[in-house]
């Protein structure tokens, strides 16, 4: 059985790694099942018409992963003036084991020459769930 789960949200303008920290979607994500993380979906969002979001690098770390770190990215849509075009939704295939209550730490950073403003990125995970635990 496959299920999608919202792993977390990133809303920092930092250019060094910082934890996903949107209220209710803060790092770490703790799975409530055993299975395999088979895909990631990164979605850039507009916080306001003044949003300037370009490229966000995302790092997932877990002692259950081999290797322990996965790095993916999210592409913004530049300056979100009206009318704004949506940022592309990017999907990444992965294959990493997950275990119930073994944390997945989520961090992000902005990779841009410009000063990011109003960054909002949401990361979803596609899991193959082992129904027998």
Phi, psi and omega in degrees: 000136178250139179222144173265142175223139173284116184276322182174175180228140182243128181222030182259154177259013184289154175254003171245156183301134172219154185293146169302131189218014177296135183309129181082350181230029184281155175288148000272163171266132180244107179299148177252026181203164171263145179171210182225131172280114186250350180197155176232143177233118180255127182234120175272139184235163177262122175277329182196172178291347177267003181299133172233104182228127179244267182246129176243128175265135183241135179236128176247132181229133177206143176292344178281340182278152171225109355293171188289349185232138172241137176237129177224180181222168177223131180262125175278190180241024180075218180280124186272061177282162180274133350284143180255148175263143182292148174288150178293146173270125185248131178246141182235124174283136175219170175209093182224138178289147171231149179233144179308127177068011172265115190297145168246114181273132184244128177225155177218162173206152179269133177244092183202153175278341179273171176268112180295145179221133174064037182293135173215117179230136177242136182242123177251149176241139174258123185243140167265113187265134175276106185294347181261012176089000000 
